[in-house]
Amino acid sequence: MNNTLNDQSEKNDCTSVSGRQDMVFAFHVSFFAMCRLSSLPWTTLEMELQNEESWEIILDILKQTCLHSRCRKTPPSVKYRRLFLSELIKRHEATTTEPLDELYDAFGEVLGAEEEPVCYKSYLLPSGDAVSVSESVAVISQGTTGLVTWEAALYLAEWALENPQVFTGRVVLELGSGAGLTGAAVCRSSGPRRYVFSDYHPSVLQRLRSNARLNGLAVADSDDDDDDDGGVGTAASVEELDWAAVSEERLRELGAETVIASDVVYDPDVIGCLVGLLSRILRFTVCTDVYISSTVRNPTPMAPSRASSKALESDTRSSKVPSSQSSPTTGLPP
């Protein structure tokens, strides 16, 4: 699926665009996903500027990025917008001496803006709608790395979009939901009967609720399943889940039929706890499928993970634990 979720990551480098409309759309997609700036189609833009009126092309790009309505509601970080506009000004001034008021006004506005601790990243779905998540600007924030979206979550979300039948009409439990991108994408595109976001850190749980509601989900608090914010679509809840301490009774209450997780096996110390939890879920609930996406940053932690997966498969009556292990791209994805 072109230009959706993982296709918006830097691995594509956005170099295959052709034509002015495609180029402007590529800028739009990459800008809101906060792709690495060097991956944007600057070379294509420079070629276009040799044949067309510079101000018209620049204005088109500006209207689809910093001046787009989405940038008012769910803007990329101030730093990212500032650097993006600097690159755009550089290309504009290289081809014309005529100033473009809209461009410099936008740059002046972002220069005067104060950097916030959070920003937004938005990803297009095949339907044309966008999934947006609020994330921390810093990789480590409030003592956790769970307030940003990691690469494996993009891969899992993209896989989910390509395999909606895995989730349609089912109760889905996501372990270590983090910022909530994968869950929002699944709920918006695959029609699960109920979706359970879960994590452990209080700040992550709060961000999960906020991002779920941002994407129009009817979010029930774990303490009161009847209390939601009036959202539409898939019923969803955000649960505090301690893998080591959660009771079998609570696992049965959650009623997971499919379990997913991404980037939860990066630390060898947590693998045993994760496998123990999955073993209990598969043994004491109706769950039959577990899907885990992992980024191979260091082969060493993955060895016990593979061994544990095999042990888990042999220990349960009907488990299936495919591991979608994605190699690092040219940088962390949006």
C-alpha positions as CSV (number, residue, x, y, z in Angstrom):
1,M,0.0,0.0,0.0
2,N,1.7,3.1,-1.2
3,N,2.1,6.1,1.1
4,T,0.6,4.5,4.1
5,L,2.1,3.9,7.6
6,N,5.4,2.0,7.2
7,D,5.6,3.2,3.6
8,Q,6.0,6.7,5.1
9,S,9.2,5.7,6.9
10,E,12.6,6.7,5.8
11,K,13.3,3.3,4.2
12,N,11.5,4.5,1.0
13,D,13.6,7.7,0.9
14,C,10.7,9.2,-1.1
15,T,12.8,9.1,-4.3
16,S,10.4,7.3,-6.6
17,V,7.9,10.2,-6.9
18,S,7.2,11.5,-10.4
19,G,5.3,14.5,-11.5
20,R,4.4,17.6,-9.6
21,Q,1.2,16.3,-8.0
22,D,3.0,13.1,-6.7
23,M,5.9,15.2,-5.4
24,V,3.6,17.6,-3.5
25,F,1.7,14.6,-2.0
26,A,5.1,13.0,-1.0
27,F,6.0,16.1,0.9
28,H,2.5,16.1,2.6
29,V,2.8,12.5,3.7
30,S,6.4,12.7,4.8
31,F,6.0,16.0,6.6
32,F,3.1,14.9,8.8
33,A,4.8,11.6,9.6
34,M,8.0,13.6,10.5
35,C,10.2,11.5,8.2
36,R,13.8,12.3,8.3
37,L,14.3,15.5,6.3
38,S,17.0,14.2,4.1
39,S,14.5,11.5,2.8
40,L,12.1,14.1,1.4
41,P,12.1,14.5,-2.4
42,W,14.3,17.6,-2.5
43,T,16.0,16.5,-5.7
44,T,12.7,16.1,-7.5
45,L,11.7,19.5,-6.3
46,E,14.9,21.1,-7.6
47,M,14.3,19.6,-11.0
48,E,10.7,20.8,-11.0
49,L,11.8,24.3,-10.1
50,Q,14.0,24.5,-13.2
51,N,10.9,24.1,-15.4
52,E,8.1,25.8,-13.5
53,E,7.4,29.0,-11.6
54,S,9.2,28.6,-8.3
55,W,6.6,30.4,-6.2
56,E,3.7,28.3,-7.4
57,I,5.4,25.0,-6.6
58,I,6.6,26.2,-3.2
59,L,3.2,27.6,-2.3
60,D,1.6,24.2,-3.3
61,I,4.0,22.4,-0.9
62,L,3.4,25.0,1.8
63,K,-0.4,24.6,1.6
64,Q,0.0,20.8,2.0
65,T,2.4,21.1,5.0
66,C,2.7,24.0,7.3
67,L,-0.4,25.8,6.1
68,H,-2.6,22.6,6.0
69,S,-5.4,22.4,8.4
70,R,-3.9,19.3,10.0
71,C,-0.9,21.3,11.0
72,R,-3.1,23.4,13.2
73,K,-4.7,20.4,14.9
74,T,-1.9,17.9,15.1
75,P,1.3,19.7,14.2
76,P,4.8,18.1,13.9
77,S,7.3,19.4,16.4
78,V,8.4,23.1,16.3
79,K,12.0,22.1,15.6
80,Y,10.9,19.8,12.7
81,R,8.8,22.6,11.1
82,R,11.6,25.1,11.5
83,L,14.1,22.8,9.8
84,F,11.7,21.9,7.1
85,L,10.9,25.5,6.2
86,S,14.6,26.4,6.2
87,E,15.2,23.7,3.6
88,L,12.2,25.0,1.6
89,I,13.5,28.6,1.7
90,K,16.9,27.4,0.6
91,R,15.4,25.8,-2.5
92,H,13.2,28.8,-3.2
93,E,16.0,31.4,-2.9
94,A,18.3,29.3,-5.2
95,T,15.9,29.7,-8.1
96,T,14.3,33.2,-7.7
97,T,14.9,36.6,-6.2
98,E,11.2,37.2,-5.6
99,P,10.2,36.7,-2.0
100,L,7.1,34.6,-1.2
101,D,5.3,36.2,1.7
102,E,3.4,33.1,2.8
103,L,6.7,31.2,3.1
104,Y,8.5,33.8,5.2
105,D,5.3,34.4,7.3
106,A,5.2,30.7,8.1
107,F,8.9,30.7,9.0
108,G,8.5,33.8,11.2
109,E,5.6,32.1,13.0
110,V,7.5,28.9,13.8
111,L,10.7,30.9,14.8
112,G,8.6,32.6,17.5
113,A,7.0,29.4,18.7
114,E,8.1,27.7,21.8
115,E,9.1,24.0,21.6
116,E,6.6,21.8,23.4
117,P,7.5,18.6,25.1
118,V,5.0,16.7,22.8
119,C,4.4,16.7,19.1
120,Y,2.1,14.8,16.7
121,K,2.8,12.4,13.9
122,S,0.1,11.5,11.4
123,Y,-0.1,8.5,9.0
124,L,-2.4,7.9,6.1
125,L,-4.7,4.9,6.0
126,P,-5.7,3.2,2.7
127,S,-9.0,4.9,3.0
128,G,-7.4,8.3,2.9
129,D,-8.1,9.1,6.5
130,A,-5.2,9.7,8.9
131,V,-4.2,8.2,12.2
132,S,-2.5,10.7,14.5
133,V,-0.7,10.1,17.7
134,S,0.7,12.5,20.3
135,E,4.3,11.6,21.2
136,S,7.1,13.0,23.4
137,V,9.8,14.9,21.5
138,A,12.4,13.2,23.6
139,V,13.1,9.5,23.2
140,I,13.2,9.0,27.0
141,S,10.6,11.0,28.8
142,Q,9.2,10.8,32.3
143,G,11.3,7.7,33.0
144,T,10.1,5.7,30.0
145,T,10.6,5.0,26.3
146,G,6.9,4.2,25.9
147,L,5.9,7.7,24.9
148,V,7.2,7.5,21.3
149,T,6.4,5.2,18.4
150,W,9.1,2.6,17.6
151,E,9.9,1.0,14.3
152,A,8.3,-2.3,15.0
153,A,5.0,-0.7,15.7
154,L,4.9,0.7,12.2
155,Y,5.7,-2.7,10.7
156,L,3.0,-4.4,12.8
157,A,0.4,-1.7,11.8
158,E,1.2,-2.1,8.2
159,W,0.9,-5.8,8.4
160,A,-2.4,-5.4,10.2
161,L,-3.7,-3.2,7.4
162,E,-2.7,-6.0,4.9
163,N,-4.4,-8.7,7.0
164,P,-7.6,-7.2,8.4
165,Q,-9.2,-10.7,8.7
166,V,-6.9,-11.5,11.6
167,F,-8.7,-8.8,13.7
168,T,-12.2,-8.4,12.3
169,G,-14.9,-9.2,14.8
170,R,-12.4,-10.4,17.4
171,V,-11.3,-9.2,20.9
172,V,-7.7,-8.0,20.5
173,L,-5.3,-7.4,23.4
174,E,-2.2,-5.4,22.7
175,L,0.8,-5.7,25.1
176,G,3.0,-2.7,25.6
177,S,0.9,-0.4,23.5
178,G,3.1,2.6,24.0
179,A,1.8,5.7,22.1
180,G,-1.0,3.6,20.6
181,L,-0.3,3.8,16.8
182,T,-0.8,0.1,16.0
183,G,-4.1,-0.1,18.0
184,A,-5.5,3.1,16.4
185,A,-4.7,1.7,12.9
186,V,-6.2,-1.7,13.7
187,C,-9.4,-0.1,15.2
188,R,-9.8,2.3,12.3
189,S,-9.3,-0.2,9.5
190,S,-9.9,-3.8,10.6
191,G,-13.1,-3.7,12.7
192,P,-12.2,-5.6,15.8
193,R,-15.1,-6.3,18.2
194,R,-13.2,-4.8,21.1
195,Y,-9.6,-3.6,21.4
196,V,-7.6,-3.6,24.7
197,F,-4.6,-1.3,24.8
198,S,-2.3,-2.2,27.7
199,D,0.8,-0.9,29.3
200,Y,2.2,-0.4,32.8
201,H,3.7,3.1,33.2
202,P,1.1,5.7,34.4
203,S,2.3,8.4,31.9
204,V,2.0,5.9,29.0
205,L,-1.5,4.9,30.1
206,Q,-2.6,8.5,30.2
207,R,-1.1,9.1,26.7
208,L,-2.8,6.0,25.4
209,R,-6.2,7.2,26.5
210,S,-5.6,10.6,24.9
211,N,-4.4,9.1,21.6
212,A,-7.3,6.6,21.4
213,R,-9.8,9.4,21.9
214,L,-7.9,11.6,19.4
215,N,-8.6,8.9,16.8
216,G,-12.3,8.7,17.6
217,L,-12.4,5.6,19.7
218,A,-14.9,5.1,22.4
219,V,-12.5,4.5,25.3
220,A,-13.8,3.0,28.5
221,D,-11.8,3.3,31.7
222,S,-10.6,0.0,33.2
223,D,-12.5,0.8,36.4
224,D,-15.8,1.4,34.7
225,D,-16.5,-0.3,31.4
226,D,-19.6,1.7,30.9
227,D,-17.9,5.0,31.0
228,D,-16.6,6.3,27.7
229,D,-16.3,9.6,26.0
230,G,-18.9,9.1,23.3
231,G,-16.5,8.1,20.6
232,V,-17.5,6.1,17.6
233,G,-16.5,2.8,16.1
234,T,-14.7,-0.1,17.9
235,A,-15.1,-0.2,21.7
236,A,-11.7,0.2,23.3
237,S,-10.2,0.2,26.8
238,V,-6.9,1.1,28.3
239,E,-5.7,-1.4,30.9
240,E,-2.8,-1.3,33.4
241,L,-1.2,-4.7,32.9
242,D,1.6,-6.0,35.1
243,W,2.8,-9.1,33.2
244,A,4.1,-10.8,36.3
245,A,1.3,-10.0,38.7
246,V,-1.9,-10.1,36.5
247,S,-4.3,-12.8,37.7
248,E,-5.8,-15.6,35.7
249,E,-9.2,-14.2,36.6
250,R,-8.4,-10.8,35.1
251,L,-7.0,-12.5,31.9
252,R,-10.3,-14.3,31.5
253,E,-12.2,-11.1,32.0
254,L,-10.2,-9.4,29.2
255,G,-11.3,-12.2,26.9
256,A,-8.5,-11.8,24.4
257,E,-8.9,-13.8,21.2
258,T,-5.9,-12.3,19.5
259,V,-2.8,-10.9,21.2
260,I,-0.3,-8.5,19.5
261,A,2.8,-6.7,20.6
262,S,5.7,-4.8,19.1
263,D,9.2,-4.0,20.3
264,V,8.6,-5.8,23.6
265,V,11.6,-8.2,23.4
266,Y,14.4,-5.7,23.2
267,D,15.5,-6.6,26.8
268,P,16.4,-10.2,27.6
269,D,15.4,-9.7,31.2
270,V,11.7,-9.3,30.2
271,I,11.4,-12.2,27.8
272,G,10.8,-14.9,30.4
273,C,8.1,-12.7,32.0
274,L,6.5,-12.1,28.6
275,V,6.5,-15.8,27.6
276,G,5.1,-16.7,31.0
277,L,2.2,-14.3,30.4
278,L,1.5,-15.5,26.9
279,S,1.6,-19.1,28.1
280,R,-1.1,-18.3,30.7
281,I,-3.2,-16.4,28.2
282,L,-3.1,-19.2,25.7
283,R,-3.8,-21.8,28.4
284,F,-6.6,-20.1,30.3
285,T,-8.4,-18.0,27.7
286,V,-9.9,-18.4,24.2
287,C,-6.9,-16.8,22.6
288,T,-5.4,-18.8,19.7
289,D,-3.1,-16.3,18.0
290,V,-0.2,-14.2,19.1
291,Y,1.6,-11.8,16.7
292,I,4.9,-10.1,17.8
293,S,6.9,-7.6,15.7
294,S,10.5,-7.0,16.7
295,T,13.3,-4.8,15.5
296,V,16.6,-6.6,15.4
297,R,19.0,-4.0,16.8
298,N,21.3,-6.4,18.5
299,P,21.2,-10.1,17.7
300,T,22.1,-11.2,21.2
301,P,18.7,-10.4,22.9
302,M,16.9,-12.1,20.1
303,A,18.4,-15.6,20.7
304,P,16.5,-16.2,24.0
305,S,13.4,-14.7,22.4
306,R,13.4,-17.3,19.5
307,A,14.1,-20.1,22.0
308,S,11.3,-18.9,24.2
309,S,8.9,-18.8,21.3
310,K,9.6,-22.4,20.4
311,A,9.1,-23.4,24.0
312,L,5.8,-21.6,24.2
313,E,4.6,-23.3,21.0
314,S,5.3,-26.7,22.4
315,D,3.8,-25.8,25.8
316,T,0.3,-24.8,24.5
317,R,-2.4,-26.6,22.7
318,S,-3.0,-24.2,19.8
319,S,-0.5,-21.3,19.9
320,K,0.9,-19.5,16.9
321,V,3.6,-17.0,17.6
322,P,5.0,-15.6,14.3
323,S,7.8,-13.1,14.8
324,S,8.0,-10.2,12.3
325,Q,11.6,-9.2,12.9
326,S,12.4,-6.1,10.9
327,S,15.9,-5.0,10.3
328,P,16.8,-1.4,11.1
329,T,16.1,1.1,8.3
330,T,18.1,4.2,7.6
331,G,16.8,5.7,10.8
332,L,14.1,5.4,13.3
333,P,10.7,5.7,11.6
334,P,8.1,8.4,12.2
